[in-house]
Amino acid sequence: MTPDSIFYHVDLPFRCKHLKAHFTVLFSSVLQKALGVRQYHVASVLCQRAKVAMSHFEPNEYIRYDLIEKNINIVRKRLNRPLTLSEKIVYGHLDDPANQEIERGKTYLRLRPDRVAMQDATAQMAMLQFISSGLPKVAVPSTIHCDHLIEAQVGGEKDLRRAKDINQEVYNFLATAGAKYGVGFWRPGSGIIHQIILENYAYPGVLLIGTDSHTPNGGGLGGICIGVGGADAVDVMAGIPWELKCPKVIGVKLTGSLSGWTSPKDVILKVAGILTVKGGTGAIVEYHGPGVDSISCTGMATICNMGAEIGATTSVFPYNHRMKKYLSKTGRADIANLAEEFKDHLVPDPGCQYDQVIEINLNELKPHINGPFTPDLAHPVADVGTVAEKEGWPLDIRVGLIGSCTNSSYEDMGRSAAVAKQALAHGLKCKSQFTITPGSEQIRATIERDGYAQILRDVGGIVLANACGPCIGQWDRKDIKKGEKNTIVTSYNRNFTGRNDANPETHAFVTSPEIVTALAIAGTLKFNPETDFLTGKDGKKFKLEAPDADELPRSDFDPGQDTYQHPPKDSTGQRVDVSPTSQRLQLLEPFDKWDGKDLEDLQILIKVKGKCTTDHISAAGPWLKFRGHLDNISNNLLIGAINIENGKANSVRNAVTQEFGPVPDTARYYKKHGIRWVVIGDENYGEGSSREHAALEPRHLGGRAIITKSFARIHETNLKKQGLLPLTFADPADYNKIHPVDKLTIQGLKDFAPGKPLKCVIKHPNGTQETILLNHTFNETQIEWFRAGSALNRMKELQQ
């Protein structure tokens, strides 16, 4: 028996302490001799757990430190050089470490992730695709988290009740699909997916994929956690090796230590200002250096979470005592002890080489606030008021919002409460509206018990449900009209145009929760809590002191209500119903296969001007209710993108009728009349969310290719998965050669091969033509997806 035979069940959440232990661990006196003392000790430690139970995938989940060690040793011998932490974890999960070609930024790796996590908005389509695969059970531990469909209106309890009523059909589908196919289900009210993962499932060295772009949050606990589309999740749940282009590694060396008003959020706000929204594309950002130890585990998670805004594949911190402390406090002391034993594999090798190095002295770092309209427009808090005056941004802050998956830890809430308490002591409340979003039921219950929630209410705050809420546009905002220019400040991660409230004139700024709280009390962007004074109710001036709070509660976390549904061992009688008349759910039909010919005379649906995120391509907010119904949600296709022809959103020329109309209507017209079409995009097309609907919708409505200057990583992969051609201009200046009234022919598909450009013939209305080259990043497997019509189609072909 080999070390690979040791398995460790961690499918049930660690906070479900009432669950009885039920283990099977393969060891005996014979095994002890076979494994040796060290491996036997690992098995013994794992056997001691008494807080989780077995599930249907008994042989499949274990903390694979021995396997990681084995793979690392194989790769280290081949590469003959020191390895970064990112490489250790990624290469430690290779499907075939002895033969895998490894070259940063070039080769595609075949990996075996440890588990899958899905939020409810993306889980609908992921589970519909898994159902279409015909497989009976998921092959790896997987969970669904209900956090995206709860709209913020009046407060947590009422909003949650309303969401359960409105979304009953979807929640029932996800719960029953989870039960049938072996997927754990976190009910609405449990909290935000990334906080739940951190509290229960993440651990140092894990390779986890999640159908949300902020999955990298788990890097704060030393794991490689990567956001993907639903089709990628289906591959992993089906037991197929998952492909990832071998990432480059950007090193961020931290020196000094955090203090005063400077917070972990300021680290990533600073990094975003340096790297911009696309500077991390194709790379893992690896933090290291002596400054790391001054940051709490949840603070490290904040930094990794918002790494999605620089386009990074993921971000990660090395294992240290802060992680050990967090694991112990969340009921996983034995994992911490095991990590200590394998610590050499959970930190970078001395002398390892990074593709780029950024150095930040935390002693010199000042509080930052980024925005508006993009998360990489960085300003020191001390300067933002002056900049706002110069740029004509509204100074008065209408709403301050704290929480979200980025900043809703116990420490975050404690630091915010410390600021609020000072204001209350001087008779002040928030001048701005103020909302608080707890990250999980465990956080909500604990801050209620410890008094933080009441302090935040007393200063004027409203505690919302344990959900994403306004961060993703689930906000029934009443204080302004659409089109009204205003400013909000949040502790969120993303601030694209219309992101939070669907108002394109809302100037959203992102910063730390404590700065949000201070600014909401002051009511203006022109307030710098480090230097400026407030006037108390008694007329006396006072200055807020830098907040101080415990990173973890002094007593245990209060788990709150049990919101987890474990999949049954026997699900043979479990039904999963999807009504053919449902407006929320729709079973999927396979996309058509490639016909073996070049793509002739493609109509241009839209030539996009400037930034085009997945929010522009497939809006969230009120559209979230259709995430399980492909045809209905396709009515939001590209409605936020700006048409270069007229400078307007959701207004494109129909090439047949010559009339301008909505983008989805025009696409449907083309599909009905057999007209295939293409989209032309600018830089970093598809940045932002991992939502695969931004790829499914164009495919569903007849699109064949998306041609841009560059793509965001997740979106490019999602397009490939659905049988579309994501192509980039070999010469970015060729973007200017194409006009919305042109037709395009893409040639060379019969000889489609990795690294070989395709030709594009631009046919102008006056009869002239130009030929340009288009690059692509397809490998052989991905070309098979294109030929089959989608990755799911190809999976079915291989099953036959």
N, C-alpha and C positions, 0 to 999 in steps of 0.2 A: 504493500500500500504506500502511496506517495503523499507528500504534503498537500497535493492538490485535492486529496480526498477529504480534507478537513473542511467542514462547512459550518456556517454560523448563521442562524436565522435571525434576521432583524427586520422582518416585514411588518410586524406590528409596532405601532408607535411606542416609544419609550415612556411617554407620560401616562399610558394606560396601565397604571400600576395594579389595578384590580384584576388584571388578567392572570390566569394561572400559568405557571411555567409548563412547557411541554417541549422537550428537546430530544433529539437524537444526535449524538456525536460519535463518529466512528473512531473509537480507540479502545484499546485493551492492553494487557501486559505485552501482548504480541506487537501491537501497534507502537507501544512505547519503545520497544527494541528496534522496530523498523524505522521509526521516525527520528529517534535520538531524543535526548533530553529537551532540547530547545523546542522542537515542534510539538513534543508531547505536552510541554508546559503551555503552549498556545492552545492546544485542544482542551487542556484542563481549565484554563482561564475561561474559554468560551463556554464550557459546560457549566460553569458556575452561575451563568446568567439566570435571573428569575423574573424578568419583566417582559419577556416577549414569548410568542408562541409560534408553533410551526404552521405553515400554510401549505397550499398544494404544491409549491415548488420547493419541496424539501431538499433536494440535492443541489439546488442551484445557487443559493445565496450564502455567501460567507465573506468575511473580511479576508481579502486575498493577499495578505502581506507576504506569505511564503511564495505565492505564485509571482507577485510583483518582484520580489527579490530574485527569483529564478530568471525572470524575463530581463530584468535590469542587468544581471550578470552576463547574459547572452549578448545583449546589445552593447554593453560596455566593452566587451571583448572584441566585438566587431568594429566599433567606432574608435576604440582606443583613445578616449579622451574623457575628461570630467564631464558630468551631466548636470544640467540645470534641474531644479525641482520639477518643472513642467515636463521635461523630457522623462524623468524617472516615472512619473505617474502615467503619462501618456504611453510611453514605450512599455511600461510595466503591464499594460492592458492590450498589447498587440496580440492578434490572433495567431500570427506565425512569426515570432521574434527572430528566429534563425534565418528566415528567408525574406522578410519584409524589406523592401528598398526604402531607405531613410535618407531624405535630403530636405532640410528645412525649406519651406516655401515652394516646393516643387512636387514631391511625390505624394501619392494618396496612401494613407495608412488604413489598414483594416483592423478595427478595434472591437473589444468585447466589453462594453459598459456594464457596470454593476447593477444599475437600476434606471427606471424611467419615472418621471413625474410629469403630470399634465394638469393644467388649470382648466376650469370648466368650459371656458369659451373655445379653447383649442381642442380639448378632449373630445368634444362632440364629433368633430370631423376625423380626429385620430381614431376614435372607436368605430365610427362608421367605416373607415378604411380597413380597420382590423377585422370587422365583421365580414367585409367583402373578401378578405384573404382566405376565408374558409377554415382558419385554424381554430382548434378547440380551446386553447388556453394560451396566455402569455408565457413566454419562455424565461423572462426575468422579472424580478419584483417590480411592480408598477403601482402607482397611486394616482387618483384623481382628486383635485382640490377645488371646492366650490368657493371662488372668491371674486369672480369677474362680473357676475350678473346681479349684484346688489347695488341699487342706485341710492345715493345719498340724498335724502330729502329733509327729514326732521330730526333724526336721531337713531341710534343703533337698534333698539328693540323694535320700534315701529317699522323702520326700513327693512329689517330682516324678515319680519312677518309678511310684509308686502312682497318682498322678493320671493319668499317661499310659495306664496299664492300665485304670483304671476308666472313663475318659472317652474311650476310643479311638473309639467310634462317633461322638461329637459332634465330636471333633477332625478325624476323617476327613471328616465332613460339611462342616465349615467350610473345610477345606483344599481339598476338591474343588469346593465352591461358589465359593470365591474364585478358583480356577483357571479355572472355566468362565465366570464372569461378570466377570473382570478385576479382582479385589480382592486386594491384597497380604495375605499371611498371616504373622503373627508366631507362631511355635510356642510351646507351653508351655515356660516357663523363660526366655523372652526378657525378661520384666519387666512392670511395670504400665503400662497403656496411656498414662497421662499423662506418665510419665517418658520413654517411647519417643517420644511426640509431641514433647516438649521437646528431646530429643537429636537428632531427625531431621527433623521435618516443620514445626514451628512456626517462624514468622519474623515480624518486625515488620510489621504491617499485614495479616496473613492473616485471613480469615474462615473459621473451621473449625467444623463441628458434630460432636459426638460423642455416642454413645448411652450416656453416663454423666454423672451430675450434676456430677462434678468436672473435666469438660473445661475449665472456666475456668483451670485450671493454666497453660495456654498464654499467658495474659495476662501472665505473668512475662517473656515474650519479646516483649511489645508487640503481641500479636494479640488479636482478638476471637474467643474460643473458647467455644462455647455448648453446654451439655448439652441433649439432646433425646430424645424417644422414638424407637423404631425406625421408626415410620411416617413421621416427619419425615425420617429418614435415607433412607428409600425414595424420598420425593419428590425429594430432592436427587440421589440416585443415578440417578433416572429422568430428570434434566434439567429438572425442573419448578421454577420459581421458588419459593423457600422463604418462607413468611410468618412474620413476627414483629411483634408489636405494638411500635410505635415506642417504644423505651425512654426513660424519664427518665434523668437522669444525676446521680448523687450524687458530689460531689467530696470526697475525703479529702486534706486538705493536711497534708503531713508536714514538720515542721521539726526542727531538731536532728539528732542522729545516734545510731545504735544503739551501745551499748558494754556491756561487762561481761557479766552473765548475761542481759541483755535480747536477745531474738532477733526475727527477722521474724515468727515464730509469735505473739509477744505483740501485734503490731500487729492481726492479725485477731481474736485473742481479745478485745482491747479493743474493737474495732469491733463484734463480735458482742454484747458486753455493752451497747453503746450502741443498736444498731439492732434487736436481738432477732432471732428466727428468721424473722420476716416483714417486717422493716423495709426490706429491699432489694428486695422483690417489685416486678417491673415496671421495675427500674432497673439500669443498669450502674454499678458503683462504679469511679470513675476516680481513681487516686492521682496526686498531683502535689506540687510544692513542693521546696524544697532538701533535705529529708530523704531523698528518694528515692535520691540518689546514695550514701548510706551502706549501702544494701541490695544484696546480691548478686543476680544474675539468678535463681538458684534460690531465694533468699529471697523475691523478688518472686513467683515461682511459688507458693510456699507460701501467701502471703497471698491470691493470686487463687483458689487451689484451695479454700480453706476459705470463700471468699465464698459458696459454695453454701449454707452453713449459715445465712445471713441472707436467703435467698430471692432473692438477686440474679440477674439474667439472666446476667451475667458480671462480671468485674473486669479491669482493665487498667492497665498502667504505661506511661509514655512511653518512647520509645526513648532509650537513653543508653549511656555507655561500658561499663557493666557487661554490657549485652546484646551489645555488639560483642565484648567479651572472651570471652563464653560461646560465641557463634557461631564465633569463630576457633578456640577450643579444641575444639569439636565438628566441625571440618572444614568450616566454612562461612564462611570469611573473605571470599569473594567476595560472599556475600549481605550481610555486614556492610558491605562497601564500597559496595554498591548502596544499602543502607539509609541510609548516610551522605549519599549524593547526594540522596535523597528525604526527608531528615530533617524538613523543614518539614511534611510531611504525616503524620509519625509522632509528633508532639507537639501538645498543645492550642494553639490560637491565644491570644495575649495578650488578656485582656478577655473571654474566653468565660464564659458564665453556666451555673452548675449549679443544679439544682432544690433541692438541699440541700447544705450544706457542713459537714463535720466537720473539726476541726483537732486533730492529735495532735503534741505535742512529744516527740520520741523521747528527748531528754535526760532527760525526767521519767518516761518509761514504765518500769514495773517488770515483772518476770517475772510472768506470769499462769498460772492453771490454771482451766479451766472445767468445770462439772458439779456433781453427777452428773445423768444422765438427760436432759440437754439441753445443747447446745453454747453457749448464750447466757447461762448462769449463771456470770458471771465473778467470779473472786476473785484478788487478788494472792497469789502464793505465800506471802508472809509471813503472810497472814491465814487461809488455808484450813484449817490445823490447828485453830485456835480455832473456826471456823465448824463444822467437822466434829464437834467435841466437843459443841457446842451442839445441832446437828441430829441427833445420834446416828448419824452416818455412821461406818463402821469406819475407824479410824486406821491399822491395820496394812495395808500394801500387799502383796497376795498376788503380783501379777505386774506388772512394768514392761515395756512393749512399745514399741520404737522402729521407725521405718520408715514404710511406707504411701506412697501416692501424694503425700501432703502433705509428708512430711518424710523423704526417703530419698536426699537428694543427697550428693555427696562432702563438701560442707561440713558437712552434718548429722552424717554418720558421723564426720568428723574432730573435731567439737566434742564428740560423745559419747565418742569414744575418749580425748580430752584429759582428760575428767573421770575416766574409768575408770582411766587411767594413774596419776593421782594417788592413787586409792584403792589400787591395786596396790603403789605405792611405800611405802605404810604398812601393807602386809600384809592389806588388806581385800578382800573380794569382796562381791557383792550379797547382801543379806539376803533380798530378794524374788527370785522367779523372773524371768528377764530374757530377752527374745527380740529378735532383730534381723531386720528384713525389708529386704533391698536393693531399691531401686526398679527396677533393670534389670540385665541380664547385664553391661552395661558398668560399672555401679557396683560390682557384686559382684566382678568381675575386678580392678577397679582398687583397691578397698579390701583385697582379698587381697594384691595385689602390694605395696601401700604399708604393710601391717602393721596397718591399723585393725581388720580382721576378727579377727585373732588377739588383739589387746588386748581386744576386746569378749568374745571367748570366755574369755580368761584371767580376766576379772572375774566370770565365771559365766554368760555369755550363750550362747544357742543361735541360730545363724544359720539362718533359715528360707529357703524357696524365694523366688525373685524373683517375687513374686505378691502379691495382695491379702491373702490369709490371714485372720488374726483381725480385721482391720479391717472385713471384711464378714461376719463370722460363720463363716468357714471355719477353725474352730479346734476340734479334738478335745480339749477341755480335760478333764484328769483330776484336778486337785488339789482340786476341790470338788464337792459334789453340787448338783443343781438345787434352788433354793430356799434355798441357804445364803448368808447375807449376807456380802459381802466387798467389798473395794476393789481396783481395778486403775487404773494410770495409763498413758496411751498418748500417743504423738505423732500420733495419728490425727486425723480431722476430725469424727467423728460419734460420739455416745455415747448414743443412744436406749436405752430399756429393752430389755434382752436382745440388743442389737445385736451384741456381740462373741462371746458364748458361749451365747446362748439362755437365760440365767438372769436372770429378772426382778429378782433381788436383788443382782446385781452392780452396784456403784456405780462407774461408769467416769468418769474425769476425763481431759480432753485438755490437753496442754501441749507444750512444746518437747522435742526429743529429749534435750538436755543436762539439762533439769530432770528428765525421766523417769529418766535414768541416775543422777543424784544422789539422787533419792528411792528408787530401787531399791537403791542402796547403803545408804542410811539405813534403809529399810524402813518408813517412817512418813510420813504426811501432815504431821506436826508438825515436819518438818525444813525449814528455810529456808537454802539453801546460801550466801546472801549474808551471813548473820550467825551461823549455828549451827556448832558444832564437832562433829567426829567423833573417835572414839577409835581410834587405830591399834593394831596387834597388840602393839606394845611398851608399850601403856598410856598413851602420850602423846596429848594432844589436838592436833588440827590442823584447819584450815579449808580447804576446797576453794577454789582460785583460779578466777576466771572463765575459762572455756575459750577457747582461741584456736586457730584452724585455718585452713588455706588454703581459699579458696572453690572453687578448681579445682586439680587436680593439677599439680605443677611440670613433669612430663613429660606426654606425651600420655595420654589415656585408653586403657586396655587394653580393646579391644572384646569380649574373651572369645570364646565360641563363636558361630558364625554361626547365627542362629535364624530367618532370614527366608526366606520362599518368595515369589518374584516370580511373578505370573501369566504364563503362556505367551502368546506372540503369537497362536498358533493353538490355540484350545481346542475345535475342532469335534468332536473325538472324546472330550471329557471327559464322564464320567458323574457325576451326583450322585444317589446312591441314598438313599431313605428307606424303610425296611421298614414295611409296614402293621402289623406286630406289634411295632414298636419301642415301648419304654416311655420313651425319651428324646426321640424326635423324632416329629413328626406334621405332615403336610401340612395346610394351612389350607383350610377351607371358607368361602365368602363368608357374611357376616352378612346377615340378612334386611333388605329395604328397609322404610322407613317405609310404613305402610299408608294414609297420607293422613288419618288420624283423630286426634282428641285421645286422650291416654292416660288411659283411664278406670279407676278403682278399683284403683290400684296398691297392692299390699301393701307394708308397710314391713318390709324384711328385718331391719334393725337401725337403731336410733337411737344414734349413737356419742356417748359422753361424753368430752370433753376431746381431748387430742392424738391425732391419727390420721395417722401418717406412712405412706409407702409400705412400710415394714417391717411396720406393723400390717396393711396391706391385702394385701400379698403378701410374706410372710417370705422371707428369704434363707437363709443357712446350708445345712442339709441339703436345702432345696427347690431349690437352684440346679441340681441335676441334672435337674430337669424343665423348665428354661426353654425347651426346644425342643418341649415337648409340652403344648399348651394345656389339654387335658382333665385331664391328671394334675396339672399345677401349680395348676389351679383348686381342688384340694382344700385349698389353704391360704388361700382367700379370706377375708379379714377375721378370721382366727383370733386376731389380736393386739388387735383393737379391743375397747374396753370397752362393753358394752351398758348403756345408762342404766337399763334396766328392772330389772336385778338386780345391777349393778356387777361383772359377771363378763366374762371374755374367752371367746370361742368358745362362747357359750351364749345362744341366742335362742329365742323362742317361735314354734312353728309355728302360724300362724293357723288352720289347718284342724284339726290334731289336738290343739292346745293343749298339746302337750308341748314341753319345752325340749330343744334338741339343738345340735350343731355348726352353725356358720354355713354352711359349704359344703354340708352334707347338707340343710339347710333350703332353700337356694337351688336345689339339684338337685330337691328335691321340688316346689317351685313350678314349675320349668321343665317337669318331667314332666307336671304337671297344668295347664299353660297359664296359670299365674298370673304376671303380670308384676309386677315389684317395683322398689322405690326404696330408696336409702340416705339417711339424714339425718345430716349431719356438723356439726362445730363449726368453729372458726377454723383457717385455714391448712391445710385438709384436703389430704393428699397431699404434705406437705413431705418433703424428703429425696431419695432416689434418683430417677433418671430412669426407672426400670423401667416399661415400658408394660404389663407383665403386670398391674399394678394397675388398668389400664383394660380390658385384654383379658378378664380373668377375670370381672368383673361382666357384661360384654356376653355372653360365652359362656354364662353360667349364667342368662340371662334378665333381667338388669337393664335398666332403661330410662332412669333419671335418678339423679343424685346431687345432693342439695340441701343446701347448707351455708351457714355464715356467710361464709366466704371460702375461696379455693383457693390452693394453690401453683401457680406459673406452668406448670411442665412438666406436672404431672398434669392440670391443666385442659385443656391442649392435647391430651394423650394421650386423654382421655375423648372430646373432640370427634372426633378421628381415627377412633375406633372406633364412631361413630354413637350415642354416649350424650349425654345432656343434662346438662352441668354447670351448675347453676343456683344462684343465691345469694338469700337472703332480702332483699327490699327494705328490710325492717325486721328487723334481727338478732334483735330480741325475739320475732319470730314462731317462732323455734326452739322456744320454750317452749309454743307452742300445739299442737304436734304431739306425739302420744303413740304409742308403738310399736304399739298396737292399732288405730290409725286407718287409714283408707284415703284415698288422695289421687287427685284427678283434675287433670291438667294441661291447661289449655285455651288456645286461641289458636294452635295449631300450624299451622292452615291459613293463617294470616296471619303466620307466623313471619318476623320482619324484624329487621335490625340496630337495636339501641337500643330496641326495643319490648318491654316486659315481658310475661311470660306470667302467666296467672292459675292459682292453685292452690286447689282446693276441698278443704278438710279435712272428711272425713266421720267423725264420732265414733260409737262403738258405740251410744250412746243415741239416735241419729237426728238429732242437731243437726249443723249445718254452719257452717263459717267459710270465708271467702274471703280469701286473701292474694295479694300480688304477688311474683313471682320475677324477678330480673334475670338477664341473661346478657351475654356478650361476643362472641357469634357475629357474624361478618361474612357477606357474601353467599356467598363461597366455602365457608365452614364450614357454612352452612345447607344447601348442596348436599351436603356430606358426610353430614349427618344424613338428608336425604331419600333418598340413595342407599344408606344403611345403614352406610357407612364411607367414609373417604377413599380406600381402595384400590378399593372398588367404583366410586367416582366416577372414579378414574383409568381404570379399564377402560371405563367408559361413554364417556369422551372419546376412547378409542382406536378405538372402533367407527365 
